[in-house]
């Protein structure tokens, strides 16, 4: 990729230098070399152009590059070297702009496997050793430390493991896996260190399968042609017809060359990449990274939207939604004591409770005599009072009097309940849930107003959770309990309704993002896999940035098309004038330069709003 980019840059430098040097040659007393200099510096661009045309024709693609090649060859044949090098410079400039836009947009992307560990800690002969991932075999016993990503599929060999599987399943609340339970690769250890007995090699594990799905989806997605190339056949046929008619009826090949020169699709070649680069720059200013011209063009035409739930439609983090307490107890006081004790725990739910207390500006104190039962709860002393925080069954087992538990199982789908006991008596409960993002209702209305006709929720979470979170939302269909490959099938099935945009943030979303016409990743907290697979990355954690992304894409595409049609129209007028003998090849090249400037200035409007 780098080599190709450098070649495009060199192809701009060569004709630019050759054009200037050709004008300087007469000043050096070598006027006879002027035309030769221009011809010599045109040839490298022509060679690369012909090579690109042959490659495209082998793929069955016909582009406007053929017109540029014909005009350069014809100009050199009839001795119009100045016209040839001007055409070469403008063509190379347009190609460089297009390559620059693509390279610049992708340079900030992280690698697909950035999240996956390259090594693992293995038990061997009573010692621990760090080994490369590809050396891990079924039956090996691994140590998974707190915060580690599980590198391969396996079976929990310790008493308990607390795993954050949100990147794989979309479930935001960590799950407890007991001895003998299966643990999926790609999960994060949210509790204490545990042992894992390997059941599959890395390449055969869950995350390895997701990587293969991404690669397959990217290979199967049909590439879009460049916008200007869609008009190639009509414009090419018109150019050849007018040039041939001029030569046939007048017998003057120079007129045919003049037609080809002024027909050189520089306005079309330039208008599109300039408008696209301008749109990319404007989107970046809104915290939206769009990966090149094909992505922004597809974004402008989307008709259906597939949304992930966790981290996309919802915040992706469990939040405290209620603090219920027993009679005569103060909710803030109960929360303060629970959070003070939870400061000693690294459990993700404990950290959430501490953060909630801090957000309410409650004064926390340092606990003492803390005893934590991994995955169950924590006990300790806060301000001289015995406090217990954890799962309902765990806390009930610590009460001094049986039967005083007033905590009821949560009826809210996807919610978790944390019980609190103070001095041996049930004091209250804290309910946590992953909530809908604020402004989601208005976002969906705005998307409908932009022409999105169908909106589908596709999640790996349970159906009751998905239906509860989408109640009252303007969503056409809810698909729940999906695996990564099933999400891909949802995206593909929606294509019958038009171009599809998929929005997600987890590793499990990556294959669907790659398969969609436009994949949009929530990049602020999302997985590296989803950011790499996506065509668009929202760099800030705001789902409503999808709206300006679509608006910018549509405006950029409109301006690009405006340049294409204006350029074609002016070129046709120029071709007719050249065919009638009113323009020489050099005059045609100069007029073409004026047209180029006009379309570039027009394309730069994509940098600003309406």
N, C-alpha and C positions, 0 to 999 in steps of 0.2 A: 504493500500500500504506500509506504514512504517513497519507494523508488518511483512509482507511477506519479506521485505528487511532484517529485523533483523534476521528472521529465516534463510535466505540464508547465512548471515554472520556467524551465530552460527554454521551452518552445515560445514563451512570451518574450524572453530576453533576446533571443537570436534575431527575430524579424525587427524588433524595436531598434536594436543596435544596427542591423543591416540597413534599415530605412534611413537612420541618421547618418551612417557612414557613407551611404550612397550620395546623399546631398552634399557631404563634405568632400568627396573625391574630386569634383571639378575645381574646388578651391586649392587642391594640392597639385593641380596641373595634369590630372589623369581623368579627364572627362570621358574618355573612351571606355573606362572601366565602370562607369556608373551603372549601366544596365546590367552588366555582369555581376556586380556586387548585389544588386537587388535580386537577381535570379538565384545566386548562390545561397543567399540567406532565406529564400522562399522554399527551397528544396527540402530542408529538414522537416519543416512543418507539413509539407505535402506528403513526404514519405510516411510520417506518423499517421496523417489523416487517411491515406490509402489503406494502411494497415488496419486502422480502426474500422473502416468501411468493409473490408474483406471479412473481419471478425463478425461484424453485425450481420452481414449477408448470410454467413454460415449459420447464424442463429435464426434466420428468417426475418430479420428486422431491416427496414428501409428508413433511413433518416435524412434530414436536411444536409448532413455532411456531404452528400454526393454533389449537391449544387456547389458547395464551396470548393470541392476538388475539381469539378469541371471548370469553374471560372478561373482557378489558378493555372490549370494545365492550358486552357485556351489562351489565357493572357500571355503565358510564356511562349507558346507556339507562334503567336502573331507578333511578338516583340513588344508587348505592353507590360514590361517588367515592373514598373511602378505600381500599376493596378494590381499585379499579382502579389507583391509584398504587402500592400495595404490590406488586401483580403486575408493574407496569411496572419498578419498581426491581429486583426479583429477576431478571426476564428480562434487563434491560440488564447487570446484574452478571455473569450467566453468560456472556453474549456477550463482554463485555470480558475476562473471564478466559481464554476460549478464544483470542481475538485476541492477548492478551498472551503466551500460551504459544507461539504460532506465531511471533510477531515476535521474541521473546527468543531462541528457538532458532536462528533464521536470522541474527541480527544479527552473529554471530561468523564467518560464512562468508566466504571470499575469493572474488573474482570468477573466473569460468570462464577468462577469458583473461589472468589475472595473469601467467602464465608466458610468454606470447607477446610478443615484442618489437613495439613499435609502429613502429619505424624500422629501417633497414638502412644499412650503409656501402657506397656504390656507387662503382665506378671511373668517372670521366668526364673525358675529355680530359687524361689524365695526372695527375689529382688525385682525391682522395677527398671524397665529399660524403655527408652524412646526409640521407636522404629518407624520407618516409612510406611505410609498407609497401604501401599501395594504389597507389603510383606505380611499383612494381617490375614490370617486364615481362619476358617470356621473352627470353633473349639478353643481358640485363644481367649484368655481372660484379660480384659482391659480395665484400667482404672479411669473413670470419668470424673474429673475434678469439677468443683463448683464453677459454673460459668462456661464449661467446655461444651462445644457442639459435639453430639454423639456422632462419631465418624462412620460407623457401619451399623447395619441392623444387628440386633442381638437380643439376648434374654437377660433381664435383671437378675444378678446373682446375690445382691445384698438384700437386707430386709425391706428397704424402701428406697424408691427414687422419685424425685419430684421433677417432672419434665415440662418445659415450656414448648408446646407443639404448635404455637400460633403460626409459625412460618410454614408449616406443613398442612395443618387442618383448618386454620382460621379460628380455632378456639382460643380466646384470649387468656383464660384462667388456667394456670398450670394443673397438670393431672398427676395423680399419685400412681406409680407403678410398683407393685409388690414383687417379691421374689417369684420368679417363674413367668412374669409378664413380659411381653415383647416390647422393645424400645426401638423406635424408628430413627434411622440416621437423619441428621438435619435438625433433630430436637436439641434444645439447650437445657443443660442441667441447672435447674433453678433452686435446687436444694443442696444437701451435703453430698460429698463425694460418694460414689458407689461403684461396685464392680459390675462389669457386663461380659457375658460369655458370647462371643461372636457367632452368629448364625449364617451370615452371608459375607462374601468378599465385598470390598468397597464398590467395585464396578457393578455388582449385582444388587446393591442395596437401594433403598428408597430414593436417596438423593441422586445416586448414579442414574436411576431410571428417569428422574426428572430432567437431568442434564441431557440425556438422550432424546427425551420428548422435545426439549427446546431446540436441539440441533435439527431434529427431523422436521419440526414445524417451520423453522427458518428455511430449510431446503425446499419444502413443499409450497411455500407462499409464492405465488406468481409475482415476478417483479413488474413494477409499473414502468412504462416507457416514459421518456422525457416528454414534458408537455408539448414542446414545439414539434417533436417528431410525429405527433398525431396528425399534423397537417402536411407531413412530408410528401406523401404520394401526390396529392392535389397540386401542391406548389411546385414539386419537381416536374410533373407533367406539363404544367402551364409554362414553366421556364423553358423547357426543352422545345415546346411547340412554338413559342414566340421567337426564340433564338433561331430555330430551323427555318421558320417562315421568313425572318429577316434576311438570312443568308440566301434562301432559295429565290426570293423575289427580287433581291438586289444584286446578288452575286458578290456581295462584300462580306468576307468573313469577320472583318473588324466589327461590323454592326452586331454580329452574333456574339462576339466576345464582350462588347459593351452591354448587351442584354444579360449575359451570364454574370458579369461583374456587379451590375446594379441589382441583380437578383440574388447575389450572395446573401444568405439568410443571417447576416450579422445582427440585425435588429431582433430577429427571433432568437438567435443564439445568446444574445446579450440580455434581452429584456427579461427572460425567464430567470436566469441565475441571479441577476441583480435584484429582482423583486423577491426572490426566494431568500437570498442572503439578508436583505432588509427585513423580511418577515422573521427570520431566525433571530436576528439581533433584537428586534422589538420584543419578541417572545421571551428572550433571555432576560430582558429588563423587567419582566413580570414574574421571574422565577420559573420559567418554563423552558426546558431544554428540548428542542426538536431536532432529531437526528437527520438533517438533510432535506433536500428538495422533495424526494419521493414521499417522505413522511408528512411534510406540510401540505403537499398536494392531496394525499389520501385523507388527511384530517379535515380538509375543506369539504369533503364529499360524504362524510359518514351519515348513515341513515338509522343504524341500530346501535344500542349501547348495552354492553354486558358489564355489570358491576360485581366486584367481590364485596364481601361484607366487612370482615374484621380488618381494621386499619384503612379501609377505603370508605365504605358507607358509615362505619362507626369509627370511633377514635382509636380502637385497637388496644386500649389499655383499660383494665378494670378500674372503676372509680367507685367511691363511696356514694351510694344513692340514698341511704337511710340509716339513721341511728335510732333504734327502738330501745327503750329502757323500762325497767320495772317501776312500779308506783313510787312516787316521791324521790326518784333519782333524777339527776340533772344530765341531759344528753352530752353536753360539752364536758362535764366532769368525767363521765364514763369513758368518753372518747379519749380524753387527756390521759387517764390512767392506763388505758389499753395501749395507746401510742407510746407512752413512756416505757412500758415494758417491751413493746415491739421494736424499740430502738436496738435491742440486743439480738434481734433475729435478722438473718439475711433473706428470709423468705420474701418472695415478690409481693404477696398479699400484705405481709407485715410492713413492708416498705410503703405500700399504698396507703395504709392506715396512718402511718407516721406523716406522710406527705399531706394527707387530709387535715390532720390536726395542726400541722404547721401553716397550712393555707388559711385556717380559722384563727391563726395567731394565738393558739393555746400554748401555755408555758409547760414544756416537758421537763421532767426530772430524771435523774439517772437511777436505773433500777439496780437492785442487788439480789444476790442468791438466785440468779437466773438458771433455770434448768429447761432445756428445750428438748422436746421429743420430735425428731425430724418428721415432717409431713403431718404432724398431729396438732401440736400447739406448744405453748411456752408458759412456764410458771415463774413467779418471782415476787419480790417485795418492792413496792413503790410507795414512798412516803410512809413507811411503816405498816402498810396494808398489803395483805396477800392478794395477788392478782393472777388470774388465769385467763389466757386468750387462746382460742383455737377452734377446731371443729366442734360441732355441737356435742357429739358423743364423747369426745375427749373432755370437754369442760364439764359435762354432766357427771362424768365419772369422778370428778374432783369435788363435787358439792358435799357439804356436810350433812345435808338433809335430802333424802330421796324424794322425787315427785314434785320439786319446785321449779322444774324447767318450764318456762313459758314460751320458749323459742319454738316457732312453727317452721316446718320445712318451707323453703321459698317457693312461691307459686309463679314467680317470674322466670320465664325461660332464660337460661344462660346466666342466672344470677347465682352468687355464692354467699353463704351466710357464715359469719364469724361470731361465736358466742363469747361473752365476757362474764367472769365470776369475780366477785370482790369479797374477801374474807369468808370464802366458802359458800356464798349465796349468789344465785344467778342475778346479774345486774343489768344485762341487756344484750343486744345483738347489733352487729354492723352488717348491712347488706351491700354487696359490691356487684356491679354489672358493667358491661361494655355498652356505652350509650351511643345513640345516633348522633352524628355530627350536627352541630347547630347550623341552621340555614339549609338543611337538605331539601325541605319542601320547596323553598323558593328556587333552589338550584335545579331541581327536576322540572319546575315550570319553565325556567329560562331555557333549558335544553329542549323542551318541547317547542318553544317559540322559535328556536333555531332550526327546526325541522327534523329533530330526532323523533322518529315515529314509533320506535319500540324500545323499551327499557326492561332489561332482564337482570335479576339478581342470581348470581351463581356462586355458591359457597360450599366449603367443606364442612361447615357447622351443621348441627342438627336442624331438622325441619321446623320443630317447634320454636327454636331460637330464631331462625330466619324469618318465620311468619310473624313472630312477636315484634321484631325490630322493624319490619316493613309495614306494619299495620297502619293504614291511613296514607301511605305513600303512593304516588302515581307511578306504580310499577306494574308492567303487564304480566310478568311471570316470575315465580320464585322456584329456583332449582337448588336443592339442598343435599347435603351428604355426599358431595361430589369428590372424586379423586382427581388428580391433575389431568389424567387423560380424558376423563369425563368432561372436565371444563373445556378442553379442546373441542370435544364433540358439540358442546353447547354453542361455542363460537361458530363452528362450521355450519351448524344447522341454521343459525340466524342469518347466514349469508344469502339465503333465498329472499330476504327482505331488503337487501342492499348492502353496501359497505358497512363493516362492523368495527366498532371501537370497543376494546376491552380495557377496563381499569382495575388494577390490583396492586398489591404491595408485597406479597409473600413469595417464598420459594415455590409454593404450590401453584402460584399464578403464572409463573414464567412460561410454561408451554403454551398456555392460552394467549398470553400477551404476544408471543412470537407468531402464533397462528392467525391472529386477528389482522384485519387490514390496517388498523392502527392500534398498537398496544401502548397504553398509558400507565406508567408506574409512579406510585407515590414514593418519591426518592428520599424524602427527609428522614424517615425511619424505616423504609422498606428494605427488603433483602437485595443484595448485590445482583443475584440471579435475575430478579424481576427488572431491575434497572438496565441490565445488559440486554435482556430479551426485548424490551419495549422500544417503540419508535419515539415516544415522547416521555420525558421524565419531569414530574412536578417537583421542583427542588424545595419548595416550602410545603409545610403540612396543611394545605388548604385545598380541599376537593373542588371548591368553587372556581379554582384557576382553570378548570376545564373549559369554562365559558369563554374567557379571553383567548385561550388557545385556539378554539374553533373560530372565533371572530377574526383573529389575526391571520389564521390560515386562509380563511375565505377571502379576506381583503387582499392578501398577497397573491392568491391565485387569480382573483379578478383583475388586479393590476397587471399581472403577467400575461393574462389572456388579452387584455387591452393592448399591451405592447405588441403581442403577436399579430393581432388583427390590424393594428395601425401600421406595423412594419410591413406586413404583406400587402396592404392597400397601397402604401407609398411605393413599395418595390414594383408593383404591377404598373403603376403610373409611369415610373422611371423606365421600366422595360419597354413599354410602348413607345416612349419618347426616344429611347436608344434604337429601337427597331426602325423608327422613321428617320434616323440619322441626325437627330438633334443633340445627341450626347456621344462623346468619345469614351473609350474605356477609362481613361484617367478622370474625365469629368464625372463619369458614372461612379468611380471610386470615391471621389470627393463628395458627391451628393449622398452616397451611401454613408460617408462619415457623418454628415449632418443628420441623417436619419438616425444613425447610431446614438449620437449625443441626445437627440430628442427622446428616444425610447429609454435611455439610461436615466435621464432626469425624471421622466415619468415613473420609471420603476422605483426610484428612490422614495416615492410617496409612501411606499409600504413601510418606511421607517417611522412614520408618524400616524396618528389617529385621523379620523375623518375631519 
